[in-house]
Structures are given as C-alpha cells and as structure tokens.
Amino acid sequence: MRAVHFLIGALLVGAGAFAALWLPLGLMGSLALLALLRICWIEDNITSDLYGRDALPSGYVQTMQMRRLFMLRWFGINLGAVSPDISAHLMATALRAEAQLWAASLFGFIAMICAQHGPFAELLNLALAGALFFAGLRRADRLAVTLHHCDMGRPLPDELLLPPLRRAQDRQR
C-alpha cells in the first residue's frame, strides 16, 4: 500500500473541512444530505446488484458504453472498448472506493459544521469535531486499502466489501 492512497483520503477530509468554512449553513446541510444520498445509493448498488454475481448486469455494461461514447463525442477522450467480462466484484470494489471518498469528505465537512455551529459549549463542540475528524481519517485509512486493491486490479474480500450490518444479516440467513 502506498502513502499516496492515504494522502488522497486525508486531503479529502481536509477539503471537506475547508469547504465548510466558506459555505452558508443552509447550503452546507444541503450538500451533506446530497453526499449522504449518494453514499446510500452506492451501498444499495453494491449489495443489491453486484454482490454475489460473477458478471456485471447488462445495465452496468450499457451505462459504461454510453459513458465511453459521451466522453469520446464531447471531449475527444477515448476510454477504450468496454469489456463485458469485467468482474462484478471488481466493479463493486470501485464503487466501494467512491463511497469511501464521499464518506471521508463528508466526515471532514460535518466536523467543521460541528466546530462552527454546534449546539453545545465551545469545548464540547471542538471535542465532537475532533472525534468526527478522526473518524474521517479512519475512513481515509479504509480508502487507502480499497485504492490499493483497485491499483492491483483485484477485488476487495467480501468482509471489506459489504457493510457490517449487511454481513450480519447474511450470516443469519
């Protein structure tokens, strides 16, 4: 695992925190909600569409082909041919990396919101913000592992691919 992977996550946590410094409170709440919705959508795609499959669903292949055509027509960037042989677990790993990117920046964003506009005393707000910032750096650490797997071209193990609650539900079945 390279240090640049952790640096990417740490920069995202910091970027989320710095973005919260300059935005109005209402816009910050709206952006945080939008990021949370994106994370939930990605989690649903991983657990419902990709986990436990050998091949990608046809909708994912068609979306990749349309994205390739869009980039070629509008920007002149050739992404190469879309291979339908891409592993569903490899796509789930890439989506897990995206969800972790959003989560790391969201933790930094919420940490700064708590530091600036928290409902408690100043010291308690700063302690809460520090705990959230630390949680964001923990997400950056998990992101580094996922990015390392993506660089190596191999999928994450199942215990790292699914969220803990989903793994517990699968064990009960």
Secondary structure, DSSP 8 states (H G I E B T S, - for coil): --HHHHHHHHHHHHHHHHHHHHS-HHHHHHHHHHHHHHHHHHHHIIIIIITT-SB--HHHHHHHHHHHHHHHHHH--------TT-BHHHHHHHHHHHHHHHHHHHHHHHHHHHHHH-SS-HHHHHHHHHHHHHHHHHHHHHHHHHHHHHHHT----HHHHS-HHHHHHHHH-
